[in-house]
Amino acid sequence: MTSADLGDRRELLNRLERYYDAVPRPDSRVEDFGPLTLFVREGQGWPFHARPASGWSGAVSAADVNRVRSRQRELGIPESFEWVAETTPALRAAVEQAGLVVREHPLMVLEPDVPAPAVPEAVGGAVVRIVTPDDPVLPSALTVAHLAFAEPGTDVGAGLAELDKTVRDHMDDEPVERMRARIQAGLTRVAAAVTDGTALCVGRHQPVGAVSEIVGVGTLPAARRRGLAQAVTAALVADARSRGAETVFLSASDDDVARIYARLGFRTVGTALTAEPYAQRSA
């Protein structure tokens, strides 16, 4: 790798760091712990995490990590940390010394000069579309993500019966209204693969300026291996670029999933790391 390539990679990772620092701020209270920043969600929703303070390049100790963990326990939120290995290399040793379990995720970017993948009109018996705030498919789109991540991987599992029951039993109006407000505010864009008015696969991207991250791409376990996730990802890329995103990126759950995204033109530029206590991860 030439010095120019290294410089380009460094600038790219710095751009992602600025994004990581910016994206939680509209929905959180920010608490400063020196080399670490804790984002505390304001209101309902999935709790945020701690990560390196913006621009921090110094040492990080296990004591720093434990100070944040103590505050997370005090607040009753998960003891979770997220960062990029290449940007903050010292943090891994600190969190492992503090007793946390670290997991690696390929960090992948679709370069601006790489053509966006084609969005199929239909795939696997479903039509892929961007979900609008008043779209009746929104409740099932939110629910299918929960079922998908409850059964990670590519194995076939829970199907439409479980999806319908989960929508009826657990998806009240609050999560739907919260997502509807985020879509209306332009903080989140949602794409779904839909059949007969029900989402079988869903994903989101979250634009901040000229950068957007694709997150939460999940398929109903019974509908896996039909190409739905690739189609939803393609729709999200197309939407992000149509809204001015020059850098579109994501973190793959593992190397197998990374190979799927590589077929769409994404390339690995680093390693995203997550850490939490072993008991919490097991739960």
N, C-alpha and C positions, 0 to 999 in steps of 0.2 A: 504493500500500500504506500503510495507516494505521500509526501508532506501535504500536497494539495488535497488529496483524498482524506487524510487525517483531519485537516482543517475543516473540510466540508462536513465530515462526520461529527466533529466537535460542535460545529454551529447547529447542526440538526439536533443533536442531543440537548444542547442548550435551549433550542426552541421548544422542545418537548418539555423540558423542565419548567419553562415559563408557563406553558399550558397546564401542566400538572398543578402548579401553584394557583393558577387563576380559576380553574373550572369548579372547585368546591365552594368558592367564596360567596356566590350569590345565596347559598342555602346554609351557610355555616357561620359559627363564631370561631375566630382564629386565636389560638393560645400559643404563646412563644415559650419554647424551652431551649433557648440557645441554638444549638445545632439542629434542633428538631422543631417542627411545627405540628401542632395538633389541630385538626379541623373537627369542630363539634357541631353536628347538625342542629339547626334551629327548626323546630317543628317536626312533623312526622316524616318517615322515610328511612331508607337504609342508612345506618350510621357510617360516618366517614372514618378516616384513618389518620395516622401520623406519618410524616415523611420528612426528608431533609429540608431545612429552611432554605428559602430561595437564595441562591448565590453562595451558599455555605461551601467552603472548600477545606476547612480545617478538620481536626480530629473529632471523632465521636466515640464516647465510652459506653460501657455497659451501664454505668451509673446514670448517664443521660437517658438511656433507653428505659431504665427502671423508674426514673422520675415520671416519664410519660405514662408508663404502665400503671403506676400508682394513681395518676390522675384519671386514666381511663376507668380503672376499677371504682374510683370515687364517683365518677359520673354514671357508672353502670353501663358502659358501652364496651364493645369488643376491644381486646388488646391487639390491635392490628397495625402493621406498618407496611408501607409500599415505597419502593424506590427503584432507581435504575443502577445496575451493578457498575457500569462503566463510568457513571457520573459521580457516584458516591461509594467508591470501593471499600472505604473503611467501615461502613455501617454493618456489613454482613458479620464481621467478626464480633462487633459489639452486641448485635442482637442475639447471636448464637451464644456468646458468653453470658448474656442475660437469661438464657434458657429457652429462647424461642425457636420454633421450627421454620426454616426458610424453604420456600418453593420457587423454582425458576420457571419463567415464561418467556418464550421468544418474543422480542419486541420487533415489530415489523412495520415497514413504511411503504406506501405506494408513492414512488417518486413523481414529481409534477410532470416529467416528460414521458412517463409510462401511460399509454392509453387506458382509459377506464374500461373495465370489463363490460361486455355487452349484457344488458338486462333482458332476459327472456320474457316474452309476453305471458307465457305459462310454463310451468315446470312441475313435474310430479303430481299432476292433477290439481295444481293450485295456481292462482294468479297473484303475482307480486305487485304490491302497491305501497305508496306512502300513506300512512295513517293520519287522517286529519283530526282536529280536536273533537269534532262531533261524530266521528266514525263509530257506528255500532259495534265494530269488531274490536274496539279498544279493550274492553274487559277481558276477552279471551286472549288478546295479544299480551296483556300483562300476566295473565295466569299461565300461559304456555311457557313463559320464561322460567317461572318457579318450578314447574314440572321438569323442564329440561335440565336445570342445574341441580335438581334433587337426584337425578339419574345421569351423572356426567359420563362422557365417553360417546361411543357410537353405537352401543348396543340398543336393539329395539326393546321398548318397554311400554310404559303407560300410554293409553290411547284416548280416543274421544270420550269414552264413558268417564274416565278419571278426570279429563279436562272439564267436561260439563258439570260434574259433581263439585270440583274445586271452585269453579266459577260461582255455582249456587251457594256453596257453604262458606267460602272464605273471602271472596272478592267483593268487599263492600264498596260504597261509593267513594270513600276517601282516597284510596290509591288512584282510582280512575280520575277523580277531580284534580288530584295533584299532578298527574301526568298531563291531563288536558291543559292545565295552566302552564306547565313547562313548554308544551308544544306551542301554545298561543304566544308565549313570551320569546320563542325562538331559541330556548336553551337546549331543547332536545328535539330531534327528528326521529320518527319511528317508521320502520318499514316492516311489512308482514307478508307472508305467503298465505293466502286465504282460499278456502274452499267451502262452499255452502254457508257463507257468513261466519266462518270460524277460522281463527288464525292457527296454522300448523307450525309456523316458524316465525320468529320475530327478531329484530335487532334495532339498535339505536345508534345515532351519532350525535355528538355534543359539540357544536361549533363554538370556538372562541377566536374571533378574528379570522386569520387565514389558516388556522389549524383546527382539525376535528378528529376526535377519536371514535372509532367504532367499538361499541361495547354491547354486552348482553345478547350476542347472537346465540339463540337456542332453538332447538327443534323439538316438538313433541316426540318423545322417544319412539312411539309407534310409527312416526312418519319419517324416521331417519333413513339415510342412504338413498334419497331421491334427488339430491342436488338442491334442496330448498335453502340450506344455509348459504351456499355459494350465490344463489340467485338473490337472496335478501342482502348479502354483503355487496353485490354488484349494484343493487338499487340504492344502497346507502352511499356508496362511493359516488354514483352519478348525482345524487341529491346534494352531497357535500360540495362537489366541484361546481355544481350549478349555482351554489350560494357563495362561491368565492374561496373555498378552501384550497390552498396550495399544497398543504401537507396533510395527508390522511394516513392515520396510523392505527394500530391495534396491538394488543397483547394476546397471543395465542395461548390456550391452556396448556398445550404440550407440543412436542415435536410432530406428532401425527397430525394434529390440527393445523400446525404451521405449514405442513406440506399442502394442505387444501388451499390455504390462503396464497401460497406461493404460485399455485396454478392461475390465480387471478392477477398476478403481477407484483404482489407484495414481496419485499425482501427483508431478511433479518438484519437489523442494524445494532442490536444490543440485547441485553437480558433484563427484563423487568422482574423484580423480586418482591415477594410478599412474605410476611412473617407473622406468626401468632403462636400462642401456647399450644402444646401438643393436644391437651384435652379439648381446647376450643376447636382446633382443626378436626379432631375426631368427631366432635358433636356435629 
